Amino acid sequence: MIEKRLKTRSVNGTMALAQNIMELMLPAPRLVILKGDLGAGKTTLVKGIAQCIGANAEDVTSPTFTLVHEYQGTKLKLYHLDLYRLEKDEELLSLGIEEMEADPNALVLVEWGEKFPSLLQRARGAVVITQGEEPDERWFFVQML
């Protein structure tokens, strides 16, 4: 298991830090749970990872209402899921997470995935984001199997 604790003090810092975190996620395929309170920076981290794989970071938004967004990079595909509005494991079936996981060139990043025991069992890692002492300061605790 790989464990790292990283800190950033700005949105731009989080975007830059995404490169280090993404390298820990490789090789694909990889399902990673993103944990953090609302506004912690989960989507900002995904923007940074999208930029790292060659996808347009400006296209990245929180998939709260659509549940799944897909971004194609130069070599990797990024799936970004937000399960905040879901409550039961059965609701996950229609999302096609198994197919996403089976793609050998895919990173699957799941916000609020810790609510679902079935995802926690399949996850190959987690990034926990917490607020620091300053308003824009964030701590990233990265665990990868």
N, C-alpha and C positions, 0 to 999 in steps of 0.2 A: 504494500500500500504506500502511496505517495501522499504526504501531507505538507501543505505550505500555508503560511499565514502572511498575507500581503496587505499593504495599506496604500490608500490613495487620498488625495486631498481636494480633488476636483473632478468634474465630469470628463475633462480632457485626460486627466490622470487615469480614470477608469477605462477610457477608450484605449489608452496606451497599455495599461495593465492587461487588457484582454489578450494580447499576444502571448504573454507568459502563461496565462491560464489556459489558453487554447492549446499550447504546446503540451501541457500536462494531460489534456483530453485525448490526444492522439495515441495510437492510431484509431481511426474510425473503423467500424461503427461504434458509437458510444452514446449511451443514454445517461444524461446528467441532470440531477435535480438542482434547481436554483431556489434557495431558501432565503427569505428576507421579508421584512414588513413591507407594507405598501410604501412606495417611494424610496426603497432602499437602494435601488440602482440595478435591479435585475435586467430590465430592458436596455439600459445603457450598456451593461456588460455584453448583452447579445449584439447590440450595434457594433461594439468594438470587435467582437468575434466575426461578425459578418464582414466587416472591413478587412480583417486579417485573411479571410478566405477569398477575397476578391469580389464579394457581393457589394451592392450599393448600400452603405450604412444608413443613408437618408431614407431608404424605403422601410427600414425596420421601425415598427410600431408595436405597442402591446396588443397581443391577440385576444384581449379579454372577451370580445363579443364574437369573433370568428373562431376562437379557440386554437387554430393552427395557422401559422404563416410559414411559407417555404421560401428560402433564398438560395439561389444557385451561385456558387463561387466558381473559380477557375478549375478546381479539382474536387472540391467537396460541396455537398449540399447541406444546408442548415435548416432544420425544422425547429421552430420556436412555438411552444405550446404554453397556454395560460389556462390552468384548470381551476381558477378561483371560483367560478360560478358552478362548477360541478360538485356533486356530493357523494356519489356512489360509484364503486368500481364498475358496475354495469354500464354506466354512462360513457366509460372510456372505449367500449367496444367499437363504436361507430367512428372513432377518430383514426383508426388504422395505424396505431402505434407499433404493432408487430411488424408491419410492412416497412415502416420508417426504420426500425431497429435492424431489419434484415438487409437494408441497403448498405453495401460495403464501403460506400463513400459518404456516409451521412453522420452528422452530429445531431442529436436530438436533445434540445435543451428545454426542460419542463419547469415552468413556474408553478408553484403550489402543488407539486407532485408528491410532497410529503404527506398529503391528506389521504393517499391511496396506498395501502399495504402492497398491492400487486406491483406497483411501480417501484416502490422502495426495494423490493426483492430483486427486481431486474436491473436496477440502476447500477451503472459502473462507476459512479462518482457523484459528488455533491459539491456545490459552492454555497457557503453560508455567508450572507452579507449582513453586516451590522453597522449601525451608526457609530461614528467616532465622537470625540469630544467637541469638535468643530462642526458647523452646519454641513459642510460638503465633505467631511472626512468619512471614509468608509473602510472597514476591515473586511477582508475576503479570506475565509478559511476554506481551503481547497483540499478535498480528499478524493483520490482516484484509486481504483483497484488495479 
